[in-house]
Amino acid sequence: MSMKEMTFEQKMARLEEIVAKLEKGDVQLGDSLALFEEGTRLVAACRTELDKAEQQVVKLMKGADGAPVESEFASEE
């Protein structure tokens, strides 16, 4: 499955797998570099998706005059 076909959640899961393998420390140098490169591509792709989601949220939160209204995120704690 290509990265473009993966959901955000699948990308995050793959990134967690990569981190676990690299932290374990028993991967050959060449494989470690390949995993690191894949991880950096996954991080960039996830960052892009998060930025798009943030832009959509800002667009949905426009005030009466059409200007974006920022407010504090209220947690459910």
PDB file of N, H, CA, C and O in Angstrom:
ATOM      1  N   MET A   1       0.855  -1.173   0.000  1.00  0.00           N
ATOM      2  CA  MET A   1       0.000   0.000   0.000  1.00  0.00           C
ATOM      3  C   MET A   1       0.901   1.236   0.000  1.00  0.00           C
ATOM      4  O   MET A   1       1.824   1.339   0.807  1.00  0.00           O
ATOM      5  N   SER A   2       0.628   2.158  -0.899  1.00  0.00           N
ATOM      6  H   SER A   2      -0.122   2.074  -1.555  1.00  0.00           H
ATOM      7  CA  SER A   2       1.439   3.372  -0.960  1.00  0.00           C
ATOM      8  C   SER A   2       1.021   4.335   0.143  1.00  0.00           C
ATOM      9  O   SER A   2      -0.062   4.213   0.716  1.00  0.00           O
ATOM     10  N   MET A   3       1.890   5.287   0.429  1.00  0.00           N
ATOM     11  H   MET A   3       2.769   5.387  -0.037  1.00  0.00           H
ATOM     12  CA  MET A   3       1.617   6.232   1.502  1.00  0.00           C
ATOM     13  C   MET A   3       0.373   7.066   1.209  1.00  0.00           C
ATOM     14  O   MET A   3      -0.349   7.447   2.131  1.00  0.00           O
ATOM     15  N   LYS A   4       0.119   7.349  -0.060  1.00  0.00           N
ATOM     16  H   LYS A   4       0.705   7.039  -0.808  1.00  0.00           H
ATOM     17  CA  LYS A   4      -1.060   8.142  -0.423  1.00  0.00           C
ATOM     18  C   LYS A   4      -2.357   7.390  -0.154  1.00  0.00           C
ATOM     19  O   LYS A   4      -3.400   8.004   0.072  1.00  0.00           O
ATOM     20  N   GLU A   5      -2.293   6.065  -0.179  1.00  0.00           N
ATOM     21  H   GLU A   5      -1.447   5.566  -0.363  1.00  0.00           H
ATOM     22  CA  GLU A   5      -3.481   5.247   0.065  1.00  0.00           C
ATOM     23  C   GLU A   5      -3.731   5.020   1.553  1.00  0.00           C
ATOM     24  O   GLU A   5      -4.806   4.563   1.939  1.00  0.00           O
ATOM     25  N   MET A   6      -2.741   5.338   2.391  1.00  0.00           N
ATOM     26  H   MET A   6      -1.868   5.710   2.077  1.00  0.00           H
ATOM     27  CA  MET A   6      -2.853   5.087   3.828  1.00  0.00           C
ATOM     28  C   MET A   6      -3.651   6.198   4.504  1.00  0.00           C
ATOM     29  O   MET A   6      -3.575   7.365   4.118  1.00  0.00           O
ATOM     30  N   THR A   7      -4.412   5.810   5.510  1.00  0.00           N
ATOM     31  H   THR A   7      -4.474   4.863   5.823  1.00  0.00           H
ATOM     32  CA  THR A   7      -5.110   6.805   6.316  1.00  0.00           C
ATOM     33  C   THR A   7      -4.110   7.425   7.287  1.00  0.00           C
ATOM     34  O   THR A   7      -3.003   6.917   7.462  1.00  0.00           O
ATOM     35  N   PHE A   8      -4.508   8.516   7.910  1.00  0.00           N
ATOM     36  H   PHE A   8      -5.408   8.929   7.768  1.00  0.00           H
ATOM     37  CA  PHE A   8      -3.666   9.161   8.914  1.00  0.00           C
ATOM     38  C   PHE A   8      -3.317   8.167  10.022  1.00  0.00           C
ATOM     39  O   PHE A   8      -2.169   8.090  10.459  1.00  0.00           O
ATOM     40  N   GLU A   9      -4.304   7.421  10.461  1.00  0.00           N
ATOM     41  H   GLU A   9      -5.237   7.484  10.106  1.00  0.00           H
ATOM     42  CA  GLU A   9      -4.103   6.466  11.533  1.00  0.00           C
ATOM     43  C   GLU A   9      -3.135   5.355  11.129  1.00  0.00           C
ATOM     44  O   GLU A   9      -2.323   4.914  11.943  1.00  0.00           O
ATOM     45  N   GLN A  10      -3.216   4.905   9.885  1.00  0.00           N
ATOM     46  H   GLN A  10      -3.876   5.263   9.224  1.00  0.00           H
ATOM     47  CA  GLN A  10      -2.298   3.876   9.404  1.00  0.00           C
ATOM     48  C   GLN A  10      -0.873   4.422   9.345  1.00  0.00           C
ATOM     49  O   GLN A  10       0.081   3.718   9.675  1.00  0.00           O
ATOM     50  N   LYS A  11      -0.734   5.676   8.925  1.00  0.00           N
ATOM     51  H   LYS A  11      -1.509   6.248   8.657  1.00  0.00           H
ATOM     52  CA  LYS A  11       0.590   6.297   8.890  1.00  0.00           C
ATOM     53  C   LYS A  11       1.170   6.397  10.289  1.00  0.00           C
ATOM     54  O   LYS A  11       2.352   6.118  10.490  1.00  0.00           O
ATOM     55  N   MET A  12       0.359   6.789  11.252  1.00  0.00           N
ATOM     56  H   MET A  12      -0.601   7.016  11.089  1.00  0.00           H
ATOM     57  CA  MET A  12       0.833   6.896  12.630  1.00  0.00           C
ATOM     58  C   MET A  12       1.224   5.529  13.179  1.00  0.00           C
ATOM     59  O   MET A  12       2.229   5.409  13.880  1.00  0.00           O
ATOM     60  N   ALA A  13       0.445   4.506  12.871  1.00  0.00           N
ATOM     61  H   ALA A  13      -0.371   4.603  12.302  1.00  0.00           H
ATOM     62  CA  ALA A  13       0.762   3.150  13.332  1.00  0.00           C
ATOM     63  C   ALA A  13       2.085   2.676  12.728  1.00  0.00           C
ATOM     64  O   ALA A  13       2.908   2.078  13.422  1.00  0.00           O
ATOM     65  N   ARG A  14       2.285   2.939  11.453  1.00  0.00           N
ATOM     66  H   ARG A  14       1.617   3.424  10.889  1.00  0.00           H
ATOM     67  CA  ARG A  14       3.539   2.548  10.792  1.00  0.00           C
ATOM     68  C   ARG A  14       4.708   3.305  11.405  1.00  0.00           C
ATOM     69  O   ARG A  14       5.780   2.737  11.613  1.00  0.00           O
ATOM     70  N   LEU A  15       4.506   4.578  11.692  1.00  0.00           N
ATOM     71  H   LEU A  15       3.635   5.040  11.523  1.00  0.00           H
ATOM     72  CA  LEU A  15       5.551   5.383  12.316  1.00  0.00           C
ATOM     73  C   LEU A  15       5.921   4.817  13.686  1.00  0.00           C
ATOM     74  O   LEU A  15       7.097   4.783  14.047  1.00  0.00           O
ATOM     75  N   GLU A  16       4.926   4.376  14.445  1.00  0.00           N
ATOM     76  H   GLU A  16       3.970   4.404  14.151  1.00  0.00           H
ATOM     77  CA  GLU A  16       5.190   3.760  15.747  1.00  0.00           C
ATOM     78  C   GLU A  16       5.985   2.462  15.592  1.00  0.00           C
ATOM     79  O   GLU A  16       6.865   2.172  16.402  1.00  0.00           O
ATOM     80  N   GLU A  17       5.677   1.687  14.561  1.00  0.00           N
ATOM     81  H   GLU A  17       4.962   1.922  13.903  1.00  0.00           H
ATOM     82  CA  GLU A  17       6.428   0.451  14.288  1.00  0.00           C
ATOM     83  C   GLU A  17       7.890   0.775  14.001  1.00  0.00           C
ATOM     84  O   GLU A  17       8.795   0.113  14.510  1.00  0.00           O
ATOM     85  N   ILE A  18       8.107   1.798  13.183  1.00  0.00           N
ATOM     86  H   ILE A  18       7.372   2.335  12.770  1.00  0.00           H
ATOM     87  CA  ILE A  18       9.466   2.190  12.807  1.00  0.00           C
ATOM     88  C   ILE A  18      10.249   2.630  14.044  1.00  0.00           C
ATOM     89  O   ILE A  18      11.391   2.218  14.246  1.00  0.00           O
ATOM     90  N   VAL A  19       9.628   3.462  14.859  1.00  0.00           N
ATOM     91  H   VAL A  19       8.700   3.796  14.695  1.00  0.00           H
ATOM     92  CA  VAL A  19      10.296   3.941  16.075  1.00  0.00           C
ATOM     93  C   VAL A  19      10.660   2.769  16.981  1.00  0.00           C
ATOM     94  O   VAL A  19      11.764   2.725  17.524  1.00  0.00           O
ATOM     95  N   ALA A  20       9.748   1.827  17.146  1.00  0.00           N
ATOM     96  H   ALA A  20       8.851   1.862  16.704  1.00  0.00           H
ATOM     97  CA  ALA A  20      10.012   0.669  17.999  1.00  0.00           C
ATOM     98  C   ALA A  20      11.199  -0.143  17.471  1.00  0.00           C
ATOM     99  O   ALA A  20      12.050  -0.577  18.248  1.00  0.00           O
ATOM    100  N   LYS A  21      11.256  -0.348  16.150  1.00  0.00           N
ATOM    101  H   LYS A  21      10.565   0.004  15.519  1.00  0.00           H
ATOM    102  CA  LYS A  21      12.367  -1.100  15.564  1.00  0.00           C
ATOM    103  C   LYS A  21      13.688  -0.371  15.767  1.00  0.00           C
ATOM    104  O   LYS A  21      14.697  -0.984  16.117  1.00  0.00           O
ATOM    105  N   LEU A  22      13.677   0.943  15.545  1.00  0.00           N
ATOM    106  H   LEU A  22      12.857   1.441  15.260  1.00  0.00           H
ATOM    107  CA  LEU A  22      14.912   1.710  15.688  1.00  0.00           C
ATOM    108  C   LEU A  22      15.354   1.783  17.150  1.00  0.00           C
ATOM    109  O   LEU A  22      16.551   1.740  17.437  1.00  0.00           O
ATOM    110  N   GLU A  23      14.412   1.890  18.061  1.00  0.00           N
ATOM    111  H   GLU A  23      13.440   1.925  17.828  1.00  0.00           H
ATOM    112  CA  GLU A  23      14.760   1.943  19.482  1.00  0.00           C
ATOM    113  C   GLU A  23      15.313   0.615  19.985  1.00  0.00           C
ATOM    114  O   GLU A  23      16.145   0.578  20.892  1.00  0.00           O
ATOM    115  N   LYS A  24      14.845  -0.464  19.389  1.00  0.00           N
ATOM    116  H   LYS A  24      14.170  -0.434  18.652  1.00  0.00           H
ATOM    117  CA  LYS A  24      15.324  -1.791  19.790  1.00  0.00           C
ATOM    118  C   LYS A  24      16.818  -1.929  19.510  1.00  0.00           C
ATOM    119  O   LYS A  24      17.546  -2.567  20.271  1.00  0.00           O
ATOM    120  N   GLY A  25      17.265  -1.324  18.409  1.00  0.00           N
ATOM    121  H   GLY A  25      16.674  -0.806  17.791  1.00  0.00           H
ATOM    122  CA  GLY A  25      18.693  -1.258  18.127  1.00  0.00           C
ATOM    123  C   GLY A  25      19.313  -2.457  17.461  1.00  0.00           C
ATOM    124  O   GLY A  25      20.539  -2.517  17.361  1.00  0.00           O
ATOM    125  N   ASP A  26      18.541  -3.412  17.001  1.00  0.00           N
ATOM    126  H   ASP A  26      17.546  -3.364  17.082  1.00  0.00           H
ATOM    127  CA  ASP A  26      19.123  -4.599  16.375  1.00  0.00           C
ATOM    128  C   ASP A  26      18.943  -4.633  14.859  1.00  0.00           C
ATOM    129  O   ASP A  26      19.025  -5.694  14.239  1.00  0.00           O
ATOM    130  N   VAL A  27      18.697  -3.466  14.269  1.00  0.00           N
ATOM    131  H   VAL A  27      18.631  -2.604  14.773  1.00  0.00           H
ATOM    132  CA  VAL A  27      18.503  -3.367  12.824  1.00  0.00           C
ATOM    133  C   VAL A  27      19.836  -2.964  12.181  1.00  0.00           C
ATOM    134  O   VAL A  27      20.547  -2.106  12.705  1.00  0.00           O
ATOM    135  N   GLN A  28      20.166  -3.577  11.061  1.00  0.00           N
ATOM    136  H   GLN A  28      19.588  -4.274  10.635  1.00  0.00           H
ATOM    137  CA  GLN A  28      21.386  -3.253  10.330  1.00  0.00           C
ATOM    138  C   GLN A  28      21.397  -1.770   9.949  1.00  0.00           C
ATOM    139  O   GLN A  28      20.340  -1.156   9.805  1.00  0.00           O
ATOM    140  N   LEU A  29      22.584  -1.201   9.786  1.00  0.00           N
ATOM    141  H   LEU A  29      23.443  -1.699   9.903  1.00  0.00           H
ATOM    142  CA  LEU A  29      22.718   0.223   9.491  1.00  0.00           C
ATOM    143  C   LEU A  29      21.941   0.627   8.239  1.00  0.00           C
ATOM    144  O   LEU A  29      21.218   1.624   8.257  1.00  0.00           O
ATOM    145  N   GLY A  30      22.080  -0.124   7.170  1.00  0.00           N
ATOM    146  H   GLY A  30      22.667  -0.934   7.155  1.00  0.00           H
ATOM    147  CA  GLY A  30      21.372   0.198   5.928  1.00  0.00           C
ATOM    148  C   GLY A  30      19.864   0.175   6.110  1.00  0.00           C
ATOM    149  O   GLY A  30      19.152   1.037   5.594  1.00  0.00           O
ATOM    150  N   ASP A  31      19.386  -0.815   6.844  1.00  0.00           N
ATOM    151  H   ASP A  31      19.964  -1.515   7.263  1.00  0.00           H
ATOM    152  CA  ASP A  31      17.952  -0.915   7.120  1.00  0.00           C
ATOM    153  C   ASP A  31      17.492   0.213   8.033  1.00  0.00           C
ATOM    154  O   ASP A  31      16.388   0.737   7.881  1.00  0.00           O
ATOM    155  N   SER A  32      18.349   0.584   8.983  1.00  0.00           N
ATOM    156  H   SER A  32      19.245   0.159   9.107  1.00  0.00           H
ATOM    157  CA  SER A  32      18.015   1.692   9.879  1.00  0.00           C
ATOM    158  C   SER A  32      17.850   2.987   9.096  1.00  0.00           C
ATOM    159  O   SER A  32      16.925   3.760   9.342  1.00  0.00           O
ATOM    160  N   LEU A  33      18.747   3.212   8.161  1.00  0.00           N
ATOM    161  H   LEU A  33      19.499   2.584   7.961  1.00  0.00           H
ATOM    162  CA  LEU A  33      18.650   4.423   7.333  1.00  0.00           C
ATOM    163  C   LEU A  33      17.384   4.416   6.486  1.00  0.00           C
ATOM    164  O   LEU A  33      16.722   5.444   6.343  1.00  0.00           O
ATOM    165  N   ALA A  34      17.050   3.262   5.927  1.00  0.00           N
ATOM    166  H   ALA A  34      17.588   2.427   6.043  1.00  0.00           H
ATOM    167  CA  ALA A  34      15.829   3.157   5.123  1.00  0.00           C
ATOM    168  C   ALA A  34      14.596   3.407   5.990  1.00  0.00           C
ATOM    169  O   ALA A  34      13.667   4.097   5.570  1.00  0.00           O
ATOM    170  N   LEU A  35      14.589   2.848   7.192  1.00  0.00           N
ATOM    171  H   LEU A  35      15.343   2.288   7.534  1.00  0.00           H
ATOM    172  CA  LEU A  35      13.463   3.071   8.111  1.00  0.00           C
ATOM    173  C   LEU A  35      13.382   4.536   8.522  1.00  0.00           C
ATOM    174  O   LEU A  35      12.292   5.102   8.608  1.00  0.00           O
ATOM    175  N   PHE A  36      14.537   5.150   8.777  1.00  0.00           N
ATOM    176  H   PHE A  36      15.422   4.691   8.708  1.00  0.00           H
ATOM    177  CA  PHE A  36      14.563   6.560   9.153  1.00  0.00           C
ATOM    178  C   PHE A  36      13.998   7.423   8.029  1.00  0.00           C
ATOM    179  O   PHE A  36      13.215   8.339   8.278  1.00  0.00           O
ATOM    180  N   GLU A  37      14.394   7.130   6.797  1.00  0.00           N
ATOM    181  H   GLU A  37      15.030   6.386   6.594  1.00  0.00           H
ATOM    182  CA  GLU A  37      13.873   7.880   5.639  1.00  0.00           C
ATOM    183  C   GLU A  37      12.369   7.708   5.506  1.00  0.00           C
ATOM    184  O   GLU A  37      11.651   8.679   5.269  1.00  0.00           O
ATOM    185  N   GLU A  38      11.888   6.481   5.655  1.00  0.00           N
ATOM    186  H   GLU A  38      12.472   5.692   5.847  1.00  0.00           H
ATOM    187  CA  GLU A  38      10.445   6.235   5.590  1.00  0.00           C
ATOM    188  C   GLU A  38       9.734   7.002   6.709  1.00  0.00           C
ATOM    189  O   GLU A  38       8.675   7.590   6.494  1.00  0.00           O
ATOM    190  N   GLY A  39      10.321   6.987   7.888  1.00  0.00           N
ATOM    191  H   GLY A  39      11.182   6.509   8.062  1.00  0.00           H
ATOM    192  CA  GLY A  39       9.738   7.695   9.020  1.00  0.00           C
ATOM    193  C   GLY A  39       9.640   9.194   8.773  1.00  0.00           C
ATOM    194  O   GLY A  39       8.629   9.812   9.106  1.00  0.00           O
ATOM    195  N   THR A  40      10.673   9.777   8.197  1.00  0.00           N
ATOM    196  H   THR A  40      11.495   9.275   7.926  1.00  0.00           H
ATOM    197  CA  THR A  40      10.631  11.215   7.934  1.00  0.00           C
ATOM    198  C   THR A  40       9.566  11.550   6.890  1.00  0.00           C
ATOM    199  O   THR A  40       8.921  12.595   6.973  1.00  0.00           O
ATOM    200  N   ARG A  41       9.383  10.669   5.912  1.00  0.00           N
ATOM    201  H   ARG A  41       9.908   9.820   5.844  1.00  0.00           H
ATOM    202  CA  ARG A  41       8.320  10.887   4.915  1.00  0.00           C
ATOM    203  C   ARG A  41       6.942  10.777   5.570  1.00  0.00           C
ATOM    204  O   ARG A  41       6.034  11.546   5.255  1.00  0.00           O
ATOM    205  N   LEU A  42       6.795   9.815   6.483  1.00  0.00           N
ATOM    206  H   LEU A  42       7.532   9.191   6.739  1.00  0.00           H
ATOM    207  CA  LEU A  42       5.529   9.657   7.195  1.00  0.00           C
ATOM    208  C   LEU A  42       5.225  10.874   8.068  1.00  0.00           C
ATOM    209  O   LEU A  42       4.089  11.346   8.113  1.00  0.00           O
ATOM    210  N   VAL A  43       6.242  11.374   8.755  1.00  0.00           N
ATOM    211  H   VAL A  43       7.165  10.991   8.718  1.00  0.00           H
ATOM    212  CA  VAL A  43       6.054  12.562   9.596  1.00  0.00           C
ATOM    213  C   VAL A  43       5.609  13.746   8.740  1.00  0.00           C
ATOM    214  O   VAL A  43       4.690  14.474   9.114  1.00  0.00           O
ATOM    215  N   ALA A  44       6.258  13.936   7.598  1.00  0.00           N
ATOM    216  H   ALA A  44       7.005  13.344   7.294  1.00  0.00           H
ATOM    217  CA  ALA A  44       5.895  15.047   6.708  1.00  0.00           C
ATOM    218  C   ALA A  44       4.461  14.897   6.205  1.00  0.00           C
ATOM    219  O   ALA A  44       3.712  15.872   6.152  1.00  0.00           O
ATOM    220  N   ALA A  45       4.084  13.684   5.840  1.00  0.00           N
ATOM    221  H   ALA A  45       4.693  12.892   5.883  1.00  0.00           H
ATOM    222  CA  ALA A  45       2.723  13.444   5.348  1.00  0.00           C
ATOM    223  C   ALA A  45       1.691  13.692   6.447  1.00  0.00           C
ATOM    224  O   ALA A  45       0.643  14.287   6.198  1.00  0.00           O
ATOM    225  N   CYS A  46       1.990  13.235   7.656  1.00  0.00           N
ATOM    226  H   CYS A  46       2.841  12.751   7.859  1.00  0.00           H
ATOM    227  CA  CYS A  46       1.069  13.452   8.780  1.00  0.00           C
ATOM    228  C   CYS A  46       0.960  14.935   9.105  1.00  0.00           C
ATOM    229  O   CYS A  46      -0.133  15.430   9.381  1.00  0.00           O
ATOM    230  N   ARG A  47       2.077  15.643   9.074  1.00  0.00           N
ATOM    231  H   ARG A  47       2.965  15.241   8.850  1.00  0.00           H
ATOM    232  CA  ARG A  47       2.074  17.090   9.347  1.00  0.00           C
ATOM    233  C   ARG A  47       1.194  17.812   8.321  1.00  0.00           C
ATOM    234  O   ARG A  47       0.433  18.710   8.681  1.00  0.00           O
ATOM    235  N   THR A  48       1.296  17.428   7.061  1.00  0.00           N
ATOM    236  H   THR A  48       1.914  16.699   6.769  1.00  0.00           H
ATOM    237  CA  THR A  48       0.484  18.033   6.005  1.00  0.00           C
ATOM    238  C   THR A  48      -0.993  17.802   6.277  1.00  0.00           C
ATOM    239  O   THR A  48      -1.800  18.723   6.149  1.00  0.00           O
ATOM    240  N   GLU A  49      -1.354  16.575   6.653  1.00  0.00           N
ATOM    241  H   GLU A  49      -0.698  15.827   6.757  1.00  0.00           H
ATOM    242  CA  GLU A  49      -2.753  16.264   6.943  1.00  0.00           C
ATOM    243  C   GLU A  49      -3.260  17.054   8.152  1.00  0.00           C
ATOM    244  O   GLU A  49      -4.389  17.545   8.150  1.00  0.00           O
ATOM    245  N   LEU A  50      -2.425  17.172   9.174  1.00  0.00           N
ATOM    246  H   LEU A  50      -1.508  16.774   9.175  1.00  0.00           H
ATOM    247  CA  LEU A  50      -2.824  17.939  10.363  1.00  0.00           C
ATOM    248  C   LEU A  50      -3.001  19.419  10.029  1.00  0.00           C
ATOM    249  O   LEU A  50      -3.927  20.062  10.523  1.00  0.00           O
ATOM    250  N   ASP A  51      -2.117  19.956   9.195  1.00  0.00           N
ATOM    251  H   ASP A  51      -1.364  19.433   8.794  1.00  0.00           H
ATOM    252  CA  ASP A  51      -2.237  21.361   8.784  1.00  0.00           C
ATOM    253  C   ASP A  51      -3.536  21.591   8.006  1.00  0.00           C
ATOM    254  O   ASP A  51      -4.216  22.595   8.214  1.00  0.00           O
ATOM    255  N   LYS A  52      -3.877  20.666   7.117  1.00  0.00           N
ATOM    256  H   LYS A  52      -3.324  19.849   6.948  1.00  0.00           H
ATOM    257  CA  LYS A  52      -5.132  20.782   6.362  1.00  0.00           C
ATOM    258  C   LYS A  52      -6.334  20.729   7.294  1.00  0.00           C
ATOM    259  O   LYS A  52      -7.286  21.493   7.136  1.00  0.00           O
ATOM    260  N   ALA A  53      -6.287  19.831   8.258  1.00  0.00           N
ATOM    261  H   ALA A  53      -5.514  19.210   8.386  1.00  0.00           H
ATOM    262  CA  ALA A  53      -7.388  19.712   9.211  1.00  0.00           C
ATOM    263  C   ALA A  53      -7.525  20.999  10.020  1.00  0.00           C
ATOM    264  O   ALA A  53      -8.640  21.459  10.270  1.00  0.00           O
ATOM    265  N   GLU A  54      -6.407  21.577  10.427  1.00  0.00           N
ATOM    266  H   GLU A  54      -5.502  21.203  10.224  1.00  0.00           H
ATOM    267  CA  GLU A  54      -6.444  22.828  11.193  1.00  0.00           C
ATOM    268  C   GLU A  54      -7.053  23.951  10.363  1.00  0.00           C
ATOM    269  O   GLU A  54      -7.832  24.754  10.878  1.00  0.00           O
ATOM    270  N   GLN A  55      -6.701  24.010   9.083  1.00  0.00           N
ATOM    271  H   GLN A  55      -6.069  23.358   8.665  1.00  0.00           H
ATOM    272  CA  GLN A  55      -7.262  25.034   8.197  1.00  0.00           C
ATOM    273  C   GLN A  55      -8.767  24.867   8.061  1.00  0.00           C
ATOM    274  O   GLN A  55      -9.498  25.856   8.019  1.00  0.00           O
ATOM    275  N   GLN A  56      -9.236  23.629   7.991  1.00  0.00           N
ATOM    276  H   GLN A  56      -8.642  22.825   8.025  1.00  0.00           H
ATOM    277  CA  GLN A  56     -10.673  23.387   7.900  1.00  0.00           C
ATOM    278  C   GLN A  56     -11.380  23.835   9.168  1.00  0.00           C
ATOM    279  O   GLN A  56     -12.460  24.421   9.106  1.00  0.00           O
ATOM    280  N   VAL A  57     -10.779  23.562  10.310  1.00  0.00           N
ATOM    281  H   VAL A  57      -9.901  23.085  10.361  1.00  0.00           H
ATOM    282  CA  VAL A  57     -11.378  23.966  11.585  1.00  0.00           C
ATOM    283  C   VAL A  57     -11.467  25.484  11.663  1.00  0.00           C
ATOM    284  O   VAL A  57     -12.492  26.030  12.071  1.00  0.00           O
ATOM    285  N   VAL A  58     -10.401  26.160  11.275  1.00  0.00           N
ATOM    286  H   VAL A  58      -9.569  25.717  10.943  1.00  0.00           H
ATOM    287  CA  VAL A  58     -10.410  27.626  11.289  1.00  0.00           C
ATOM    288  C   VAL A  58     -11.487  28.148  10.344  1.00  0.00           C
ATOM    289  O   VAL A  58     -12.190  29.104  10.673  1.00  0.00           O
ATOM    290  N   LYS A  59     -11.619  27.538   9.190  1.00  0.00           N
ATOM    291  H   LYS A  59     -11.048  26.762   8.923  1.00  0.00           H
ATOM    292  CA  LYS A  59     -12.627  27.965   8.227  1.00  0.00           C
ATOM    293  C   LYS A  59     -14.035  27.803   8.795  1.00  0.00           C
ATOM    294  O   LYS A  59     -14.908  28.639   8.561  1.00  0.00           O
ATOM    295  N   LEU A  60     -14.247  26.723   9.543  1.00  0.00           N
ATOM    296  H   LEU A  60     -13.538  26.045   9.734  1.00  0.00           H
ATOM    297  CA  LEU A  60     -15.556  26.459  10.131  1.00  0.00           C
ATOM    298  C   LEU A  60     -15.858  27.363  11.324  1.00  0.00           C
ATOM    299  O   LEU A  60     -17.016  27.500  11.720  1.00  0.00           O
ATOM    300  N   MET A  61     -14.842  27.971  11.890  1.00  0.00           N
ATOM    301  H   MET A  61     -13.902  27.860  11.569  1.00  0.00           H
ATOM    302  CA  MET A  61     -15.020  28.789  13.087  1.00  0.00           C
ATOM    303  C   MET A  61     -15.025  30.286  12.778  1.00  0.00           C
ATOM    304  O   MET A  61     -14.608  31.087  13.613  1.00  0.00           O
ATOM    305  N   LYS A  62     -15.485  30.667  11.603  1.00  0.00           N
ATOM    306  H   LYS A  62     -15.824  30.016  10.924  1.00  0.00           H
ATOM    307  CA  LYS A  62     -15.532  32.080  11.245  1.00  0.00           C
ATOM    308  C   LYS A  62     -16.606  32.792  12.049  1.00  0.00           C
ATOM    309  O   LYS A  62     -17.656  32.228  12.356  1.00  0.00           O
ATOM    310  N   GLY A  63     -16.320  34.039  12.380  1.00  0.00           N
ATOM    311  H   GLY A  63     -15.467  34.497  12.131  1.00  0.00           H
ATOM    312  CA  GLY A  63     -17.271  34.853  13.120  1.00  0.00           C
ATOM    313  C   GLY A  63     -18.339  35.426  12.208  1.00  0.00           C
ATOM    314  O   GLY A  63     -18.365  35.144  11.010  1.00  0.00           O
ATOM    315  N   ALA A  64     -19.216  36.227  12.780  1.00  0.00           N
ATOM    316  H   ALA A  64     -19.195  36.456  13.753  1.00  0.00           H
ATOM    317  CA  ALA A  64     -20.328  36.812  12.029  1.00  0.00           C
ATOM    318  C   ALA A  64     -19.847  37.682  10.869  1.00  0.00           C
ATOM    319  O   ALA A  64     -20.509  37.760   9.834  1.00  0.00           O
ATOM    320  N   ASP A  65     -18.698  38.335  11.038  1.00  0.00           N
ATOM    321  H   ASP A  65     -18.160  38.272  11.879  1.00  0.00           H
ATOM    322  CA  ASP A  65     -18.169  39.200   9.976  1.00  0.00           C
ATOM    323  C   ASP A  65     -17.316  38.440   8.970  1.00  0.00           C
ATOM    324  O   ASP A  65     -16.755  39.042   8.054  1.00  0.00           O
ATOM    325  N   GLY A  66     -17.212  37.134   9.129  1.00  0.00           N
ATOM    326  H   GLY A  66     -17.668  36.645   9.873  1.00  0.00           H
ATOM    327  CA  GLY A  66     -16.449  36.311   8.197  1.00  0.00           C
ATOM    328  C   GLY A  66     -15.000  36.107   8.605  1.00  0.00           C
ATOM    329  O   GLY A  66     -14.288  35.296   8.013  1.00  0.00           O
ATOM    330  N   ALA A  67     -14.563  36.850   9.623  1.00  0.00           N
ATOM    331  H   ALA A  67     -15.141  37.510  10.104  1.00  0.00           H
ATOM    332  CA  ALA A  67     -13.187  36.704  10.095  1.00  0.00           C
ATOM    333  C   ALA A  67     -13.088  35.497  11.016  1.00  0.00           C
ATOM    334  O   ALA A  67     -14.014  35.226  11.780  1.00  0.00           O
ATOM    335  N   PRO A  68     -11.979  34.771  10.955  1.00  0.00           N
ATOM    336  CA  PRO A  68     -11.815  33.623  11.838  1.00  0.00           C
ATOM    337  C   PRO A  68     -11.828  34.045  13.306  1.00  0.00           C
ATOM    338  O   PRO A  68     -11.270  35.078  13.677  1.00  0.00           O
ATOM    339  N   VAL A  69     -12.468  33.237  14.117  1.00  0.00           N
ATOM    340  H   VAL A  69     -12.922  32.399  13.816  1.00  0.00           H
ATOM    341  CA  VAL A  69     -12.519  33.488  15.548  1.00  0.00           C
ATOM    342  C   VAL A  69     -11.763  32.345  16.229  1.00  0.00           C
ATOM    343  O   VAL A  69     -12.159  31.183  16.143  1.00  0.00           O
ATOM    344  N   GLU A  70     -10.669  32.700  16.904  1.00  0.00           N
ATOM    345  H   GLU A  70     -10.348  33.644  16.974  1.00  0.00           H
ATOM    346  CA  GLU A  70      -9.920  31.685  17.619  1.00  0.00           C
ATOM    347  C   GLU A  70     -10.377  31.628  19.063  1.00  0.00           C
ATOM    348  O   GLU A  70     -10.625  32.654  19.697  1.00  0.00           O
ATOM    349  N   SER A  71     -10.484  30.420  19.565  1.00  0.00           N
ATOM    350  H   SER A  71     -10.283  29.586  19.050  1.00  0.00           H
ATOM    351  CA  SER A  71     -10.850  30.262  20.959  1.00  0.00           C
ATOM    352  C   SER A  71     -10.031  29.149  21.571  1.00  0.00           C
ATOM    353  O   SER A  71      -9.489  28.302  20.860  1.00  0.00           O
ATOM    354  N   GLU A  72      -9.940  29.148  22.879  1.00  0.00           N
ATOM    355  H   GLU A  72     -10.380  29.836  23.457  1.00  0.00           H
ATOM    356  CA  GLU A  72      -9.182  28.108  23.583  1.00  0.00           C
ATOM    357  C   GLU A  72      -9.865  26.767  23.399  1.00  0.00           C
ATOM    358  O   GLU A  72     -11.092  26.683  23.366  1.00  0.00           O
ATOM    359  N   PHE A  73      -9.061  25.716  23.278  1.00  0.00           N
ATOM    360  H   PHE A  73      -8.064  25.783  23.304  1.00  0.00           H
ATOM    361  CA  PHE A  73      -9.608  24.361  23.191  1.00  0.00           C
ATOM    362  C   PHE A  73     -10.003  23.938  24.588  1.00  0.00           C
ATOM    363  O   PHE A  73      -9.191  23.969  25.513  1.00  0.00           O
ATOM    364  N   ALA A  74     -11.233  23.551  24.734  1.00  0.00           N
ATOM    365  H   ALA A  74     -11.893  23.526  23.984  1.00  0.00           H
ATOM    366  CA  ALA A  74     -11.740  23.130  26.048  1.00  0.00           C
ATOM    367  C   ALA A  74     -11.655  21.619  26.145  1.00  0.00           C
ATOM    368  O   ALA A  74     -12.334  20.904  25.408  1.00  0.00           O
ATOM    369  N   SER A  75     -10.822  21.132  27.055  1.00  0.00           N
ATOM    370  H   SER A  75     -10.271  21.712  27.655  1.00  0.00           H
ATOM    371  CA  SER A  75     -10.725  19.684  27.230  1.00  0.00           C
ATOM    372  C   SER A  75     -11.866  19.202  28.094  1.00  0.00           C
ATOM    373  O   SER A  75     -12.516  19.995  28.776  1.00  0.00           O
ATOM    374  N   GLU A  76     -12.114  17.899  28.067  1.00  0.00           N
ATOM    375  H   GLU A  76     -11.586  17.256  27.513  1.00  0.00           H
ATOM    376  CA  GLU A  76     -13.240  17.322  28.810  1.00  0.00           C
ATOM    377  C   GLU A  76     -12.810  16.840  30.175  1.00  0.00           C
ATOM    378  O   GLU A  76     -13.490  15.999  30.761  1.00  0.00           O
ATOM    379  N   GLU A  77     -11.703  17.340  30.708  1.00  0.00           N
ATOM    380  H   GLU A  77     -11.150  18.024  30.232  1.00  0.00           H
ATOM    381  CA  GLU A  77     -11.225  16.901  32.029  1.00  0.00           C
ATOM    382  C   GLU A  77     -12.021  17.485  33.143  1.00  0.00           C
ATOM    383  O   GLU A  77     -11.743  17.212  34.311  1.00  0.00           O
TER     384      GLU A  77
END
